[in-house]
Amino acid sequence: MKLPRRQFLHLAAGATALPAMSRVARAQAYPTRPVRIIVGYPPGGSGDFHARLMGQWLSERLGQQFIVEDRPGAGGNIGTEAVVRAPADGYTLLLALTPDAINATLYDRLNFNFIRDIAPVAGIAQGPQVMVVHPAHLTKTVPDIIFFAKANPGKLNMASGGIGTPGHVAGELFKVMTGVNLVHVPYRGEGPALTDAISGQVQLMFVSVTPSLEFIRAGKLRAVAVSTVMRSPALPDVPTIAETVPGYEANGWAGMGAPKGTPSEIIEKLNSHINAGLVSPAIKARYADLGITPLVLSPSEFGKFVADDTQRWARVIRAANIKPE
């Protein structure tokens, strides 16, 4: 049967619109079952904290459970690769962290390309590394540390949670920009390094604000400076490193990613709800108490943020010739 031209064009237009309509309908219905948020680190760390805080918010807003699944190993790469290999349907998400930007250069042979294979969904938060020393140590300021390190080359130890961790590369950036010789002492995790910094077994450490804040407030560690351009609201009397070393900046950050190819409608829906959480009074207050700043960005803005941070750490890793364990 031959259709009249007008009827044929109407049917053709309707057929073309169906896929777009079905995508929108899927996004409106999403999620219809539980969603996994993969964290590439052990329970109890900062990544786990961000994932659980945001997972609870999304569960309440979207009516399905957002379940945090910790998959530690290989500096976070095991968890990231699990998300890269997952179906691109919005039901497996990645709690992306600063090490994802660092690992892109640190590791020569990854089975994925983070920038290419993970779709940016939303920023979550950013915060400083804190340069801390034992309260009994002679150094109290950044100029003190620079002077002491230059007068005593190789005698000032710098602890970190491991080679290539944010605390390590923040310290290496400080070394490159000041020309000091700090002896890196890598630990298997930020917790053990922090324990030895508190006991005075190591003299100096660049540590995330979240796990160190209670020890700083209790006087068990002295906060010398923070790594962000602006002072931390949680430590308003502590100067920035940039006040002594112009241009120094080493933010830690967290965000949400998804497998490449995840429908844009689902990404936009997640972005909208995550950003609503970041400006909610409860989450803002929780982050403010920890000295963390919400990172409210569109998917494309978050993608550019990650790409810029990846380039920043690539320069540091190459300049300091950092190699993974």
KOLLUM-589737 format. One line per 2 residues: their letters; for each residue x, y, z of N, C-alpha, C, O. Coordinates in steps of 0.1 Angstrom, whole numbers, plus 5000, padded with zeros to 4 digits. Layout:
// residues N
A> X Y Z X Y Z X Y Z X Y Z  ...
// end
This chain:
// residues 325
MK> 5009 4988 5000 5000 5000 5000 5009 5012 5000 5018 5013 5008  5006 5022 4991 5014 5034 4990 5008 5045 4999 4996 5048 4997
LP> 5015 5050 5008 5010 5060 5017 5011 5074 5011 5020 5077 5003  5002 5083 5014 5003 5097 5009 5015 5103 5015 5020 5099 5026
RR> 5021 5112 5008 5034 5118 5012 5033 5124 5026 5042 5122 5034  5022 5131 5029 5021 5138 5042 5021 5128 5053 5027 5130 5063
QF> 5013 5117 5051 5012 5107 5061 5025 5100 5063 5029 5097 5075  5033 5097 5052 5046 5091 5053 5055 5099 5061 5063 5094 5070
LH> 5056 5112 5058 5065 5121 5066 5061 5122 5080 5070 5123 5089  5048 5122 5083 5044 5122 5097 5049 5110 5105 5053 5111 5116
LA> 5047 5098 5099 5051 5086 5105 5067 5085 5107 5072 5080 5117  5074 5090 5096 5088 5090 5097 5093 5099 5108 5103 5095 5116
AG> 5087 5110 5110 5091 5120 5121 5088 5113 5134 5096 5115 5144  5077 5107 5135 5074 5100 5148 5083 5089 5151 5087 5087 5163
AT> 5088 5081 5141 5097 5071 5144 5111 5076 5148 5117 5070 5157  5115 5088 5143 5127 5094 5147 5127 5099 5161 5137 5098 5168
AL> 5115 5104 5165 5114 5109 5179 5113 5099 5189 5116 5101 5201  5109 5086 5186 5108 5076 5196 5120 5073 5204 5119 5072 5216
PA> 5132 5071 5198 5144 5069 5206 5147 5080 5216 5150 5078 5228  5145 5093 5212 5147 5104 5221 5137 5104 5232 5141 5107 5244
MS> 5124 5101 5229 5114 5101 5239 5117 5089 5249 5115 5091 5261  5121 5078 5244 5124 5067 5253 5136 5070 5262 5136 5066 5274
RV> 5146 5077 5257 5157 5081 5265 5152 5090 5277 5156 5089 5288  5144 5100 5273 5139 5109 5283 5130 5102 5293 5131 5105 5305
AR> 5122 5092 5289 5114 5085 5298 5122 5076 5307 5119 5075 5319  5133 5070 5302 5142 5063 5311 5148 5071 5321 5150 5068 5333
AQ> 5153 5083 5317 5159 5093 5327 5149 5097 5337 5153 5099 5349  5136 5099 5333 5126 5104 5343 5124 5093 5353 5121 5095 5365
AY> 5124 5080 5348 5121 5069 5357 5133 5065 5366 5132 5059 5376  5145 5068 5361 5158 5064 5368 5158 5070 5382 5155 5082 5384
PT> 5163 5062 5391 5167 5048 5391 5155 5039 5395 5147 5043 5403  5154 5028 5388 5144 5018 5392 5149 5006 5400 5141 4997 5403
RP> 5162 5007 5403 5168 4996 5412 5180 5002 5419 5184 5014 5415  5186 4996 5428 5197 5001 5436 5209 5005 5426 5211 4999 5416
VR> 5216 5015 5430 5228 5020 5423 5240 5018 5432 5240 5021 5444  5251 5013 5426 5263 5012 5433 5272 5024 5431 5274 5029 5420
II> 5279 5028 5442 5289 5038 5441 5302 5032 5445 5304 5028 5457  5311 5030 5436 5324 5023 5438 5334 5033 5443 5336 5043 5438
VG> 5341 5029 5454 5352 5037 5460 5364 5028 5460 5364 5017 5465  5375 5033 5454 5387 5025 5452 5396 5024 5464 5408 5022 5462
YP> 5391 5026 5476 5399 5027 5488 5392 5020 5499 5380 5017 5499  5399 5017 5510 5393 5010 5521 5382 5018 5528 5382 5030 5527
PG> 5373 5011 5536 5363 5019 5544 5370 5028 5554 5381 5025 5559  5363 5039 5556 5368 5048 5567 5376 5060 5562 5379 5069 5569
GS> 5380 5060 5549 5388 5071 5543 5379 5082 5538 5367 5082 5539  5386 5093 5533 5378 5104 5529 5369 5101 5517 5358 5106 5516
GD> 5373 5092 5508 5365 5088 5497 5352 5081 5501 5341 5084 5496  5354 5072 5511 5342 5065 5517 5333 5075 5524 5320 5074 5523
FH> 5338 5085 5530 5330 5095 5537 5321 5103 5527 5309 5104 5529  5328 5108 5516 5320 5115 5506 5310 5107 5499 5298 5111 5497
AR> 5313 5094 5496 5304 5085 5489 5292 5082 5498 5280 5082 5493  5294 5080 5511 5282 5077 5520 5274 5089 5523 5261 5088 5523
LM> 5280 5101 5524 5272 5113 5526 5263 5116 5514 5251 5119 5515  5269 5115 5502 5262 5118 5490 5252 5106 5486 5241 5109 5481
GQ> 5256 5094 5489 5248 5082 5487 5235 5083 5495 5224 5080 5490  5236 5088 5507 5224 5089 5516 5215 5100 5510 5203 5098 5510
WL> 5221 5111 5506 5213 5122 5500 5205 5117 5488 5193 5120 5486  5212 5110 5478 5206 5106 5466 5195 5095 5469 5185 5095 5462
SE> 5198 5086 5478 5188 5076 5482 5175 5083 5487 5164 5079 5483  5176 5093 5495 5164 5100 5500 5157 5108 5489 5145 5109 5489
RL> 5165 5113 5479 5159 5122 5469 5153 5113 5458 5143 5117 5452  5159 5102 5454 5155 5095 5442 5148 5081 5445 5144 5074 5436
GQ> 5146 5078 5458 5138 5067 5462 5144 5053 5459 5136 5043 5460  5157 5052 5456 5163 5039 5455 5176 5040 5463 5182 5051 5466
QF> 5181 5028 5468 5193 5028 5475 5206 5031 5467 5207 5024 5456  5214 5040 5471 5227 5042 5465 5237 5036 5474 5240 5041 5485
IV> 5242 5024 5470 5250 5015 5479 5265 5018 5477 5270 5016 5466  5272 5021 5487 5287 5023 5486 5294 5009 5487 5292 5001 5496
ED> 5302 5007 5477 5310 4995 5476 5325 4998 5475 5330 5004 5465  5332 4994 5485 5347 4997 5486 5354 4986 5479 5353 4974 5482
RP> 5363 4990 5469 5371 4981 5461 5386 4986 5462 5390 4992 5452  5393 4985 5473 5406 4990 5474 5416 4982 5466 5414 4971 5463
GA> 5427 4989 5463 5439 4983 5456 5444 4991 5445 5437 4998 5438  5458 4990 5443 5465 4996 5432 5463 5011 5431 5460 5017 5421
GG> 5463 5017 5443 5462 5032 5443 5448 5037 5438 5448 5048 5433  5438 5029 5440 5425 5033 5435 5421 5028 5421 5410 5029 5417
NI> 5431 5022 5414 5429 5018 5400 5419 5006 5399 5412 5005 5389  5419 4998 5409 5410 4986 5408 5395 4991 5408 5387 4986 5399
GT> 5392 5000 5416 5378 5005 5417 5375 5013 5404 5364 5011 5399  5384 5021 5399 5381 5028 5387 5379 5019 5375 5370 5021 5367
EA> 5388 5009 5374 5386 5000 5363 5373 4992 5363 5367 4989 5353  5369 4989 5375 5356 4982 5377 5344 4990 5371 5335 4985 5365
VV> 5345 5004 5373 5335 5012 5368 5336 5014 5352 5326 5014 5345  5349 5015 5348 5351 5016 5333 5345 5004 5326 5339 5005 5315
RA> 5346 4992 5332 5341 4980 5326 5326 4977 5328 5320 4968 5322  5319 4985 5337 5305 4983 5340 5296 4988 5329 5300 4996 5321
PA> 5284 4983 5328 5274 4988 5318 5272 5003 5320 5271 5008 5331  5271 5010 5309 5269 5024 5309 5254 5028 5310 5248 5033 5301
DG> 5248 5024 5322 5234 5025 5323 5230 5034 5335 5218 5035 5339  5240 5039 5342 5237 5048 5354 5236 5040 5367 5234 5046 5377
YT> 5238 5027 5367 5236 5019 5379 5250 5015 5385 5250 5009 5396  5261 5020 5379 5274 5019 5386 5281 5032 5384 5283 5037 5373
LL> 5284 5038 5395 5291 5052 5396 5304 5050 5403 5306 5041 5410  5313 5060 5400 5326 5061 5406 5327 5073 5415 5324 5084 5411
LA> 5332 5071 5428 5336 5082 5436 5350 5085 5432 5359 5079 5436  5351 5095 5423 5364 5099 5417 5371 5108 5427 5365 5116 5434
LT> 5385 5107 5428 5393 5114 5437 5405 5119 5431 5409 5115 5420  5413 5128 5438 5425 5133 5433 5435 5122 5427 5440 5125 5416
PD> 5436 5111 5434 5445 5101 5428 5442 5096 5414 5451 5092 5406  5429 5098 5410 5426 5094 5396 5433 5103 5386 5438 5099 5375
AI> 5435 5116 5390 5442 5126 5382 5457 5123 5382 5464 5124 5372  5462 5119 5394 5476 5116 5396 5480 5103 5389 5490 5103 5382
NA> 5472 5093 5390 5475 5080 5384 5476 5080 5369 5483 5071 5363  5470 5089 5363 5470 5090 5348 5484 5091 5343 5488 5086 5332
TL> 5493 5098 5351 5507 5099 5347 5516 5090 5355 5526 5085 5350  5512 5087 5367 5521 5079 5376 5523 5065 5371 5534 5059 5371
YD> 5512 5059 5366 5513 5045 5361 5514 5045 5345 5506 5052 5338  5524 5038 5340 5527 5038 5326 5516 5029 5318 5513 5033 5307
RL> 5512 5019 5325 5504 5009 5317 5491 5006 5324 5489 4995 5331  5482 5015 5324 5468 5013 5329 5460 5007 5318 5462 5009 5306
NF> 5450 4999 5322 5440 4993 5312 5429 5002 5308 5420 4998 5302  5430 5015 5312 5420 5024 5309 5426 5038 5308 5437 5040 5313
NF> 5419 5047 5302 5423 5061 5302 5412 5069 5310 5400 5070 5305  5415 5074 5321 5405 5080 5330 5397 5091 5323 5385 5091 5324
IR> 5404 5100 5317 5397 5111 5310 5388 5106 5299 5377 5112 5297  5392 5096 5292 5385 5091 5280 5373 5082 5285 5362 5082 5279
DI> 5376 5074 5295 5367 5063 5298 5357 5065 5309 5348 5057 5311  5359 5076 5317 5349 5079 5327 5343 5092 5324 5349 5103 5322
AP> 5329 5092 5323 5322 5104 5320 5320 5112 5333 5316 5107 5343  5323 5125 5332 5321 5134 5344 5307 5136 5347 5299 5139 5338
VA> 5303 5134 5360 5289 5136 5364 5287 5149 5372 5279 5157 5369  5295 5150 5383 5294 5162 5392 5306 5163 5401 5312 5153 5404
GI> 5310 5175 5404 5319 5177 5415 5312 5174 5428 5300 5175 5429  5320 5172 5438 5314 5170 5452 5321 5180 5461 5314 5189 5467
AQ> 5334 5180 5463 5340 5188 5473 5355 5189 5470 5361 5181 5463  5361 5200 5475 5376 5201 5475 5380 5207 5489 5373 5214 5495
GP> 5393 5203 5492 5398 5208 5505 5413 5207 5504 5419 5202 5495  5419 5213 5515 5434 5214 5515 5441 5202 5520 5435 5194 5527
QV> 5454 5200 5516 5463 5192 5524 5468 5202 5535 5470 5214 5532  5471 5197 5547 5476 5205 5557 5491 5201 5560 5494 5189 5562
MV> 5500 5210 5559 5514 5208 5563 5514 5208 5579 5512 5218 5585  5518 5196 5585 5518 5195 5599 5532 5191 5604 5539 5184 5597
VH> 5535 5194 5616 5547 5190 5623 5543 5186 5637 5532 5190 5642  5552 5178 5644 5550 5175 5658 5551 5188 5666 5560 5196 5663
PA> 5543 5190 5676 5543 5203 5684 5557 5205 5690 5560 5217 5693  5565 5195 5692 5578 5197 5699 5589 5201 5688 5600 5205 5692
HL> 5586 5200 5676 5596 5204 5666 5598 5219 5665 5589 5227 5668  5611 5222 5662 5615 5236 5662 5607 5245 5652 5606 5257 5655
TK> 5603 5239 5641 5597 5247 5630 5583 5250 5633 5575 5242 5638  5579 5263 5631 5565 5267 5634 5559 5274 5622 5546 5275 5621
TV> 5567 5277 5612 5562 5284 5600 5568 5278 5587 5577 5271 5588  5562 5282 5576 5568 5277 5563 5582 5282 5561 5591 5275 5557
PD> 5585 5295 5564 5599 5300 5563 5608 5292 5572 5620 5289 5569  5603 5288 5584 5611 5280 5594 5615 5267 5587 5627 5262 5588
II> 5605 5260 5581 5608 5247 5575 5618 5248 5563 5627 5240 5562  5616 5259 5555 5625 5261 5544 5640 5263 5549 5649 5257 5544
FF> 5641 5272 5559 5654 5275 5565 5660 5262 5571 5672 5259 5569  5652 5255 5579 5657 5243 5586 5662 5232 5576 5672 5226 5577
AK> 5653 5230 5565 5656 5220 5555 5669 5223 5547 5677 5214 5544  5671 5236 5545 5683 5240 5537 5696 5240 5546 5707 5237 5541
AN> 5694 5242 5559 5705 5242 5568 5709 5228 5572 5720 5225 5576  5699 5219 5571 5701 5205 5575 5696 5195 5564 5686 5188 5566
PG> 5703 5196 5552 5698 5188 5541 5697 5173 5544 5707 5167 5550  5686 5167 5541 5684 5152 5543 5681 5148 5557 5680 5137 5560
KL> 5678 5158 5566 5675 5155 5580 5661 5158 5584 5657 5156 5595  5653 5162 5574 5639 5165 5577 5630 5155 5569 5630 5155 5557
NM> 5624 5146 5577 5616 5135 5571 5602 5140 5567 5596 5148 5575  5596 5135 5556 5583 5138 5552 5575 5126 5550 5578 5118 5541
AS> 5565 5123 5559 5557 5111 5558 5546 5113 5548 5542 5124 5545  5541 5102 5542 5529 5102 5533 5522 5089 5534 5528 5079 5539
GG> 5510 5088 5529 5503 5076 5529 5507 5066 5518 5501 5056 5516  5518 5070 5511 5523 5061 5500 5528 5069 5488 5524 5080 5486
IG> 5535 5062 5480 5541 5069 5468 5529 5072 5458 5521 5064 5455  5529 5085 5454 5519 5090 5445 5506 5094 5451 5497 5098 5444
TP> 5505 5093 5464 5493 5098 5471 5493 5113 5471 5503 5120 5468  5481 5119 5473 5480 5134 5473 5490 5141 5482 5495 5151 5479
GH> 5492 5135 5494 5501 5141 5504 5515 5140 5499 5523 5149 5501  5519 5129 5492 5532 5128 5486 5535 5138 5475 5545 5145 5476
VA> 5526 5139 5466 5528 5148 5454 5527 5163 5459 5534 5172 5453  5519 5166 5469 5519 5179 5475 5532 5183 5481 5537 5194 5479
GE> 5538 5173 5487 5552 5175 5493 5562 5177 5482 5571 5185 5483  5561 5169 5472 5571 5170 5460 5569 5183 5453 5579 5189 5449
LF> 5557 5188 5452 5555 5201 5446 5562 5212 5455 5568 5221 5450  5561 5211 5468 5568 5220 5477 5583 5219 5475 5589 5230 5475
KV> 5588 5207 5474 5603 5206 5472 5607 5212 5459 5617 5219 5459  5600 5210 5448 5603 5215 5435 5603 5231 5436 5612 5237 5430
MT> 5593 5236 5442 5591 5251 5442 5601 5258 5452 5603 5270 5450  5606 5251 5462 5614 5258 5472 5629 5253 5471 5638 5260 5477
GV> 5631 5242 5465 5645 5237 5464 5650 5230 5476 5662 5229 5478  5641 5226 5485 5645 5220 5498 5647 5205 5496 5641 5199 5487
NL> 5654 5198 5505 5656 5184 5504 5648 5178 5516 5653 5178 5527  5637 5172 5514 5629 5165 5524 5630 5150 5520 5629 5146 5509
VH> 5632 5142 5530 5633 5127 5528 5620 5121 5529 5613 5121 5540  5615 5116 5518 5601 5110 5518 5601 5097 5525 5610 5088 5522
VP> 5592 5095 5534 5590 5082 5541 5575 5077 5538 5566 5082 5544  5574 5068 5528 5560 5064 5524 5555 5053 5534 5563 5044 5538
YR> 5542 5054 5537 5536 5044 5545 5525 5037 5537 5522 5041 5526  5519 5026 5543 5508 5020 5536 5495 5025 5541 5488 5019 5548
GE> 5493 5037 5537 5480 5044 5541 5483 5056 5549 5493 5058 5556  5473 5066 5548 5475 5079 5555 5474 5077 5571 5480 5084 5578
GP> 5466 5067 5575 5464 5065 5589 5477 5061 5597 5480 5068 5607  5485 5051 5592 5498 5048 5599 5508 5060 5598 5515 5062 5608
AL> 5508 5067 5587 5517 5079 5586 5513 5089 5596 5522 5095 5603  5500 5091 5598 5495 5101 5607 5499 5097 5622 5502 5106 5630
TD> 5498 5084 5625 5501 5079 5638 5516 5083 5641 5519 5087 5652  5525 5080 5632 5539 5083 5634 5542 5098 5635 5551 5102 5642
AI> 5534 5106 5627 5536 5120 5628 5532 5125 5642 5538 5134 5648  5521 5120 5648 5517 5124 5661 5527 5120 5672 5529 5127 5681
SG> 5533 5108 5670 5543 5103 5680 5556 5110 5678 5565 5108 5687  5559 5117 5667 5571 5123 5665 5582 5114 5658 5593 5118 5657
QV> 5577 5103 5653 5587 5094 5646 5591 5100 5633 5602 5097 5628  5582 5108 5627 5586 5116 5615 5582 5130 5618 5574 5133 5626
QL> 5590 5139 5611 5589 5153 5615 5578 5161 5608 5572 5171 5614  5575 5158 5596 5566 5166 5588 5557 5157 5579 5561 5146 5576
MF> 5545 5163 5576 5536 5155 5568 5526 5165 5561 5522 5175 5567  5523 5161 5549 5512 5168 5542 5500 5158 5543 5501 5147 5538
VS> 5489 5162 5549 5478 5153 5552 5465 5159 5549 5464 5171 5551  5455 5151 5545 5442 5157 5543 5436 5163 5555 5439 5159 5566
VT> 5428 5173 5553 5423 5181 5564 5413 5172 5573 5413 5173 5585  5406 5163 5566 5395 5155 5573 5401 5147 5584 5396 5148 5596
PS> 5411 5138 5582 5416 5130 5593 5425 5137 5603 5427 5132 5614  5430 5148 5599 5440 5155 5608 5434 5166 5617 5440 5170 5627
LE> 5422 5170 5614 5416 5182 5620 5415 5180 5635 5418 5189 5643  5410 5168 5639 5408 5166 5654 5421 5166 5661 5421 5171 5673
FI> 5432 5161 5655 5445 5161 5662 5451 5175 5662 5458 5178 5672  5448 5183 5652 5453 5197 5652 5446 5205 5663 5452 5212 5671
RA> 5432 5203 5664 5425 5210 5674 5428 5206 5688 5427 5213 5698  5432 5193 5690 5436 5188 5703 5451 5191 5707 5455 5188 5718
GK> 5458 5197 5697 5472 5201 5700 5482 5190 5699 5493 5191 5703  5478 5179 5692 5487 5167 5690 5495 5169 5678 5505 5162 5676
LR> 5491 5178 5669 5499 5182 5657 5498 5197 5656 5488 5203 5660  5508 5203 5650 5508 5217 5648 5506 5219 5633 5513 5214 5624
AV> 5496 5226 5629 5493 5230 5615 5501 5242 5611 5500 5253 5617  5510 5240 5602 5520 5250 5598 5513 5259 5587 5514 5271 5587
AV> 5507 5252 5577 5501 5259 5566 5491 5249 5558 5492 5237 5560  5483 5255 5550 5474 5247 5542 5477 5249 5527 5484 5259 5524
ST> 5474 5240 5519 5478 5239 5505 5470 5247 5495 5473 5248 5484  5458 5251 5500 5449 5259 5491 5453 5273 5489 5461 5278 5497
VM> 5448 5280 5479 5451 5294 5477 5445 5303 5488 5451 5312 5493  5433 5299 5492 5426 5306 5503 5428 5299 5516 5429 5286 5516
RS> 5427 5306 5527 5428 5299 5540 5416 5290 5543 5405 5293 5537  5417 5280 5551 5406 5271 5553 5397 5277 5564 5402 5282 5574
PA> 5384 5276 5562 5374 5281 5572 5376 5274 5585 5373 5279 5596  5380 5261 5584 5381 5253 5597 5394 5257 5604 5395 5254 5616
LP> 5404 5263 5597 5417 5267 5603 5420 5281 5599 5430 5283 5593  5412 5290 5603 5413 5304 5598 5426 5311 5601 5430 5320 5595
DV> 5432 5307 5612 5445 5313 5617 5457 5307 5611 5468 5311 5613  5455 5296 5603 5467 5289 5597 5469 5295 5583 5460 5295 5575
PT> 5481 5300 5580 5483 5306 5567 5484 5296 5556 5484 5284 5558  5483 5301 5543 5485 5292 5532 5500 5291 5529 5508 5300 5532
IA> 5504 5280 5522 5518 5279 5518 5521 5290 5507 5532 5295 5507  5510 5293 5499 5512 5303 5489 5516 5317 5494 5521 5325 5487
ET> 5513 5320 5507 5517 5332 5513 5532 5334 5514 5537 5345 5515  5539 5322 5514 5553 5322 5514 5559 5318 5501 5569 5323 5497
VP> 5552 5308 5495 5557 5303 5482 5546 5307 5471 5537 5299 5469  5547 5318 5465 5537 5323 5456 5534 5312 5444 5543 5307 5439
GY> 5521 5310 5442 5518 5301 5431 5516 5286 5436 5511 5278 5428  5519 5284 5448 5517 5270 5453 5502 5267 5455 5495 5275 5461
EA> 5498 5256 5450 5484 5251 5452 5483 5236 5451 5489 5231 5441  5477 5229 5460 5475 5215 5459 5462 5211 5465 5462 5206 5476
NG> 5451 5213 5458 5438 5209 5463 5436 5194 5462 5440 5187 5453  5429 5189 5472 5423 5175 5471 5409 5177 5467 5402 5186 5471
WA> 5403 5168 5459 5390 5169 5455 5383 5155 5454 5389 5145 5454  5369 5156 5454 5361 5144 5452 5350 5147 5442 5345 5159 5442
GM> 5346 5138 5434 5335 5140 5425 5329 5127 5421 5333 5116 5426  5319 5127 5412 5312 5115 5408 5314 5113 5393 5313 5123 5385
GA> 5317 5101 5389 5319 5097 5375 5310 5085 5372 5305 5079 5380  5309 5082 5359 5302 5071 5354 5309 5065 5341 5317 5072 5336
PK> 5305 5053 5338 5312 5047 5326 5309 5056 5313 5298 5061 5312  5318 5057 5305 5316 5064 5292 5304 5058 5285 5302 5046 5284
GT> 5296 5067 5279 5284 5063 5272 5272 5063 5280 5261 5060 5275  5273 5066 5293 5261 5067 5302 5252 5078 5296 5257 5089 5293
PS> 5239 5075 5294 5230 5085 5288 5231 5099 5295 5231 5100 5307  5232 5109 5286 5234 5123 5291 5222 5127 5300 5224 5135 5309
EI> 5210 5122 5297 5198 5125 5305 5200 5121 5320 5196 5127 5329  5206 5109 5321 5208 5103 5335 5219 5111 5342 5218 5114 5354
IE> 5230 5115 5334 5241 5123 5340 5235 5136 5345 5239 5141 5356  5227 5142 5337 5222 5156 5340 5213 5154 5353 5213 5163 5361
KL> 5205 5144 5354 5196 5142 5365 5205 5140 5378 5202 5146 5388  5215 5132 5377 5224 5130 5389 5231 5143 5393 5232 5146 5404
NS> 5235 5150 5382 5242 5163 5385 5233 5173 5392 5237 5179 5402  5221 5173 5388 5211 5183 5394 5209 5179 5409 5208 5188 5417
HI> 5207 5166 5412 5204 5162 5426 5217 5163 5434 5215 5167 5446  5228 5160 5429 5241 5162 5437 5243 5176 5440 5246 5180 5452
NA> 5241 5185 5430 5243 5199 5433 5233 5205 5443 5237 5214 5451  5221 5200 5442 5211 5204 5452 5216 5200 5466 5213 5207 5476
GL> 5222 5188 5468 5227 5184 5480 5238 5193 5485 5239 5196 5497  5247 5197 5476 5259 5205 5480 5255 5219 5485 5263 5225 5493
VS> 5243 5224 5481 5239 5237 5486 5229 5235 5497 5224 5246 5502  5225 5223 5501 5216 5221 5512 5223 5225 5526 5235 5223 5527
PA> 5215 5231 5535 5222 5235 5548 5229 5224 5555 5239 5226 5561  5223 5212 5555 5229 5201 5563 5242 5197 5558 5252 5196 5566
IK> 5244 5195 5545 5256 5191 5539 5266 5202 5539 5278 5200 5542  5262 5214 5536 5271 5226 5537 5277 5227 5551 5289 5230 5552
AR> 5269 5225 5561 5274 5226 5575 5283 5215 5578 5293 5217 5585  5280 5203 5573 5289 5192 5576 5303 5194 5570 5313 5191 5576
YA> 5303 5199 5558 5316 5201 5551 5323 5213 5557 5335 5213 5559  5316 5223 5561 5322 5235 5567 5329 5232 5580 5340 5237 5582
DL> 5324 5223 5588 5330 5219 5600 5343 5212 5598 5352 5212 5606  5344 5205 5586 5357 5198 5583 5366 5206 5574 5377 5201 5570
GI> 5363 5219 5571 5371 5227 5563 5371 5223 5548 5381 5225 5541  5360 5218 5544 5359 5213 5530 5349 5222 5523 5339 5226 5529
TP> 5352 5225 5510 5343 5234 5502 5336 5226 5492 5342 5218 5484  5322 5227 5491 5315 5220 5481 5319 5225 5467 5322 5236 5465
LV> 5319 5215 5458 5324 5218 5444 5312 5217 5435 5309 5206 5429  5304 5228 5433 5292 5228 5426 5295 5231 5411 5298 5243 5408
LS> 5295 5221 5402 5299 5222 5388 5289 5215 5379 5283 5205 5384  5288 5219 5367 5281 5211 5357 5290 5199 5353 5302 5199 5356
PS> 5285 5189 5345 5293 5178 5341 5305 5183 5333 5316 5178 5335  5303 5192 5323 5314 5197 5315 5324 5205 5323 5336 5204 5321
EF> 5319 5213 5333 5329 5220 5341 5337 5211 5350 5349 5213 5352  5331 5200 5355 5338 5190 5363 5348 5183 5354 5359 5180 5359
GK> 5345 5180 5342 5354 5174 5333 5366 5182 5330 5377 5177 5330  5364 5195 5328 5376 5204 5326 5384 5205 5339 5396 5206 5338
FV> 5377 5206 5350 5384 5206 5363 5394 5194 5365 5405 5196 5369  5389 5182 5362 5397 5170 5363 5409 5170 5353 5420 5167 5356
AD> 5406 5175 5340 5416 5175 5330 5427 5185 5334 5439 5182 5332  5424 5196 5339 5434 5206 5344 5442 5201 5355 5454 5202 5355
DT> 5435 5194 5365 5443 5188 5376 5452 5177 5371 5463 5175 5377  5448 5169 5362 5456 5158 5356 5469 5164 5350 5480 5159 5352
QR> 5468 5175 5343 5479 5182 5337 5488 5187 5348 5501 5187 5346  5483 5193 5358 5491 5199 5369 5499 5188 5375 5511 5190 5377
WA> 5494 5177 5379 5501 5166 5385 5511 5159 5376 5521 5154 5380  5508 5159 5363 5517 5153 5354 5530 5160 5354 5541 5154 5353
RV> 5529 5174 5354 5542 5182 5355 5550 5179 5367 5562 5178 5367  5543 5178 5379 5550 5175 5391 5556 5161 5391 5568 5160 5395
IR> 5549 5151 5387 5554 5137 5387 5566 5136 5378 5576 5129 5381  5566 5143 5366 5577 5142 5357 5589 5150 5363 5601 5145 5362
AA> 5586 5161 5369 5597 5170 5374 5604 5163 5386 5616 5163 5388  5596 5156 5394 5602 5149 5406 5606 5134 5403 5611 5128 5412
NI> 5603 5130 5391 5606 5116 5387 5600 5106 5396 5607 5096 5401  5587 5107 5399 5580 5098 5409 5577 5086 5401 5571 5086 5390
KP> 5580 5074 5407 5577 5061 5402 5568 5053 5412 5570 5054 5424  5558 5046 5407 5550 5038 5416 5558 5027 5423 5568 5022 5418
E> 5553 5022 5434 5559 5011 5441 5558 4998 5432 5563 4987 5436
// end
